[in-house]
Amino acid sequence: MSFNFGAALAVFLAGATPGTDGSATPQAVEQMAPVIAPVALKALLASSAKIVLVDVREPDEYAAGHIDGARLMPLGTVETAYRDLPKDVKLVVYCRSGKRSAKAVSFLAAHGYTNAVSLDGGFLAWTAAK
C-alpha cells in the first residue's frame, strides 16, 4: 500500500481525515469543493458575466423559493442530467446549506467541469445575505 502525500495534505488542509489508502474520504472531497460567497455571487450576477445557476434541492424546496434564473436539477438527477450543463461558463451550484451542492460540484469536477463552484452556506446564506 502506498501513501498519497498530496491527497493527505489536501485532506488535512480541508480539516478532514484521509482514507486508509491515503486518498480523500467522500466528506473531505465535499469540503474541498470550490465555493463562492453569497456577496461574491451577488456581484457576479450584477456584472455582465455569463453564469448558470443550478439548484440541486428537491422540487418542493425550489417551489418554496429559489434564486431568480436558477435551473432545478435535484442532486439525485445530477449523474444523468449533468451533460446538459455547459462547460464554457461558470456554474454556481446551490442547495439548502451547501452539502448537497458540494457533492454535485465534486461530481462535476470529476467529469471535467472545472468551472463549477458551490454557493457557500447554500440558499440559507443567500437569503440571510439579502
C-alpha positions as CSV (number, residue, x, y, z in Angstrom):
1,M,0.0,0.0,0.0
2,S,1.4,3.4,-1.0
3,F,0.7,6.7,0.8
4,N,-0.6,9.6,-1.3
5,F,1.0,12.6,0.4
6,G,-0.7,15.1,-1.9
7,A,-4.1,13.7,-1.1
8,A,-3.4,13.5,2.6
9,L,-2.2,17.1,2.6
10,A,-5.3,18.3,0.8
11,V,-7.4,16.4,3.3
12,F,-5.5,17.8,6.2
13,L,-5.9,21.4,4.9
14,A,-9.6,20.7,4.5
15,G,-9.9,19.6,8.1
16,A,-10.8,16.0,7.4
17,T,-9.2,12.6,7.7
18,P,-7.8,10.6,4.8
19,G,-9.0,7.2,3.9
20,T,-6.9,4.2,4.8
21,D,-5.2,4.2,1.4
22,G,-4.2,7.8,1.7
23,S,-7.0,9.0,-0.6
24,A,-9.5,11.6,0.4
25,T,-12.7,10.4,2.0
26,P,-16.1,11.5,0.5
27,Q,-16.6,14.0,3.3
28,A,-13.2,15.5,2.6
29,V,-13.9,15.8,-1.1
30,E,-17.1,17.7,-0.3
31,Q,-15.2,20.0,1.9
32,M,-12.6,20.7,-0.8
33,A,-15.2,21.7,-3.4
34,P,-14.6,25.3,-4.5
35,V,-17.1,27.8,-3.1
36,I,-18.4,31.3,-3.8
37,A,-19.6,33.5,-1.0
38,P,-23.2,34.9,-1.4
39,V,-21.8,38.5,-1.6
40,A,-19.5,37.5,-4.4
41,L,-22.4,35.8,-6.2
42,K,-24.4,38.9,-5.9
43,A,-21.6,40.9,-7.5
44,L,-21.2,38.3,-10.3
45,L,-25.0,38.4,-11.0
46,A,-24.8,42.2,-11.2
47,S,-22.0,42.1,-13.7
48,S,-22.2,41.1,-17.3
49,A,-20.6,37.7,-16.6
50,K,-22.4,34.7,-18.0
51,I,-23.2,32.1,-15.3
52,V,-25.6,29.3,-14.9
53,L,-27.3,28.8,-11.5
54,V,-28.0,25.2,-10.7
55,D,-30.3,24.4,-7.7
56,V,-29.8,20.8,-6.6
57,R,-32.6,20.8,-4.0
58,E,-35.8,18.9,-4.4
59,P,-38.8,20.4,-6.4
60,D,-40.8,21.3,-3.2
61,E,-37.8,23.3,-1.9
62,Y,-37.3,25.0,-5.2
63,A,-41.0,25.9,-5.3
64,A,-40.8,27.4,-1.8
65,G,-38.1,29.8,-3.0
66,H,-35.0,29.9,-5.3
67,I,-32.6,32.3,-6.8
68,D,-34.0,34.0,-9.9
69,G,-33.0,32.2,-13.1
70,A,-31.8,29.1,-11.3
71,R,-32.2,25.8,-13.1
72,L,-33.7,22.9,-11.0
73,M,-31.6,19.7,-11.1
74,P,-32.2,17.7,-7.9
75,L,-29.0,16.0,-6.6
76,G,-30.4,12.6,-7.4
77,T,-30.6,13.5,-11.1
78,V,-27.1,15.2,-11.5
79,E,-25.4,11.9,-12.5
80,T,-27.7,11.6,-15.6
81,A,-28.5,15.3,-16.3
82,Y,-25.1,16.9,-15.9
83,R,-24.3,16.6,-19.6
84,D,-26.9,19.3,-20.3
85,L,-24.7,21.8,-18.4
86,P,-22.3,24.0,-20.4
87,K,-18.6,23.7,-19.8
88,D,-17.8,27.1,-21.1
89,V,-19.5,29.3,-18.4
90,K,-19.3,29.4,-14.6
91,L,-21.7,27.1,-12.9
92,V,-22.9,28.1,-9.4
93,V,-24.5,25.2,-7.7
94,Y,-26.5,25.6,-4.6
95,C,-28.8,23.7,-2.2
96,R,-30.2,24.5,1.3
97,S,-26.9,24.6,3.3
98,G,-24.1,23.7,0.9
99,K,-23.7,20.0,1.5
100,R,-25.6,18.7,-1.5
101,S,-24.1,21.3,-3.8
102,A,-20.6,20.4,-2.6
103,K,-21.3,16.8,-3.6
104,A,-22.6,17.9,-7.0
105,V,-19.6,20.2,-7.6
106,S,-17.3,17.3,-6.7
107,F,-19.1,15.1,-9.2
108,L,-19.0,17.7,-11.9
109,A,-15.3,18.3,-11.3
110,A,-14.7,14.5,-11.7
111,H,-16.4,14.8,-15.0
112,G,-14.4,17.6,-16.5
113,Y,-16.3,20.7,-15.2
114,T,-13.6,23.0,-14.0
115,N,-16.0,25.9,-13.9
116,A,-18.3,24.7,-11.1
117,V,-18.5,26.2,-7.6
118,S,-20.8,25.7,-4.7
119,L,-22.6,28.6,-3.0
120,D,-21.0,28.8,0.4
121,G,-23.8,28.3,3.0
122,G,-26.4,27.5,0.3
123,F,-29.8,29.1,0.0
124,L,-29.9,29.8,3.7
125,A,-26.8,32.0,3.4
126,W,-28.1,33.6,0.3
127,T,-31.4,34.6,1.9
128,A,-29.6,35.8,5.1
129,A,-27.3,38.0,2.9
130,K,-30.2,39.9,1.4
